[in-house]
Amino acid sequence: MLGQKLYIVEYTLRGAERNFVIRLERMDNALAWHWAGCDAGIALIPRFGQHNIKHVSRPMAERYGLENVRWRLAGAGPAAALEQPSASSEIEESR
């Protein structure tokens, strides 16, 4: 449990936006796609201590309608807010 962090994974499944929170030691894009597949019912959820399970890849998940998988640390704020500057900061810069 030491060193584990909370991550928020957001994805689209057949046009419907979904998200979930997961506790892991590390996260990368491949793991985000796999866990989004688990949440969507596409992939198998590994049992505790079962490390030899085959992960679902992005192309396989996309065949079942899973797309736009994004992940971030919990508490980091919405992903869209981090990518786009606010309108108020643009006004201040123009002055």
C-alpha positions as CSV (number, residue, x, y, z in Angstrom):
1,M,0.0,0.0,0.0
2,L,3.0,2.3,0.4
3,G,3.7,4.3,-2.7
4,Q,0.3,3.7,-4.2
5,K,-1.6,6.6,-5.7
6,L,-5.1,7.3,-6.8
7,Y,-5.6,7.8,-10.5
8,I,-8.8,8.9,-12.4
9,V,-9.3,7.2,-15.7
10,E,-11.8,8.8,-18.2
11,Y,-12.9,7.1,-21.4
12,T,-15.7,6.9,-23.9
13,L,-17.6,3.7,-24.5
14,R,-19.9,3.7,-27.6
15,G,-20.4,7.5,-27.2
16,A,-21.1,7.5,-23.5
17,E,-18.5,9.3,-21.2
18,R,-17.4,7.2,-18.2
19,N,-14.7,7.5,-15.5
20,F,-13.5,5.6,-12.5
21,V,-10.8,5.9,-9.7
22,I,-8.2,3.2,-9.2
23,R,-5.3,2.9,-6.7
24,L,-2.0,1.7,-8.3
25,E,1.7,2.2,-7.7
26,R,2.2,3.5,-11.3
27,M,0.1,4.3,-14.3
28,D,0.9,4.6,-18.0
29,N,-1.2,4.7,-21.2
30,A,-1.1,0.9,-21.7
31,L,-2.4,0.3,-18.1
32,A,-5.0,3.0,-18.5
33,W,-6.4,1.3,-21.7
34,H,-6.4,-2.1,-19.9
35,W,-8.2,-0.9,-16.8
36,A,-10.7,1.1,-18.9
37,G,-11.4,-2.2,-20.7
38,C,-11.9,-3.9,-17.3
39,D,-14.3,-1.2,-16.2
40,A,-16.2,-1.5,-19.5
41,G,-16.5,-5.3,-19.2
42,I,-14.1,-6.0,-22.1
43,A,-11.1,-7.3,-20.2
44,L,-10.6,-9.6,-17.2
45,I,-10.0,-8.2,-13.8
46,P,-7.0,-10.0,-12.4
47,R,-7.3,-11.7,-9.0
48,F,-5.1,-10.6,-6.2
49,G,-1.5,-11.7,-6.9
50,Q,-2.3,-12.9,-10.4
51,H,0.3,-11.2,-12.5
52,N,0.3,-13.3,-15.7
53,I,-3.0,-12.1,-17.1
54,K,-3.0,-10.8,-20.7
55,H,-3.6,-7.1,-20.9
56,V,-6.1,-5.6,-23.4
57,S,-4.3,-3.5,-26.0
58,R,-5.6,-0.3,-27.5
59,P,-6.5,-1.8,-30.9
60,M,-8.4,-4.6,-29.2
61,A,-10.3,-2.2,-26.9
62,E,-11.2,0.0,-29.9
63,R,-12.8,-2.9,-31.6
64,Y,-15.4,-3.0,-28.8
65,G,-16.1,0.7,-28.9
66,L,-13.7,2.0,-26.2
67,E,-12.0,5.3,-27.2
68,N,-10.5,8.5,-25.8
69,V,-8.8,7.0,-22.7
70,R,-7.2,9.6,-20.6
71,W,-5.8,9.4,-17.1
72,R,-4.5,11.7,-14.4
73,L,-3.6,11.8,-10.7
74,A,-6.6,12.3,-8.5
75,G,-6.6,15.8,-7.1
76,A,-4.9,17.2,-10.1
77,G,-8.1,18.9,-11.4
78,P,-9.9,18.2,-14.6
79,A,-7.8,17.3,-17.6
80,A,-9.4,19.9,-19.8
81,A,-8.6,22.7,-17.3
82,L,-5.0,21.8,-17.4
83,E,-4.8,21.8,-21.2
84,Q,-6.7,24.9,-22.0
85,P,-5.9,28.4,-20.6
86,S,-8.8,30.2,-18.9
87,A,-10.4,33.1,-20.7
88,S,-9.5,35.4,-17.8
89,S,-5.8,34.8,-18.3
90,E,-6.1,35.6,-22.0
91,I,-7.7,38.9,-21.2
92,E,-5.0,39.8,-18.7
93,E,-2.2,39.0,-21.2
94,S,-3.8,41.3,-23.8
95,R,-3.6,44.3,-21.5
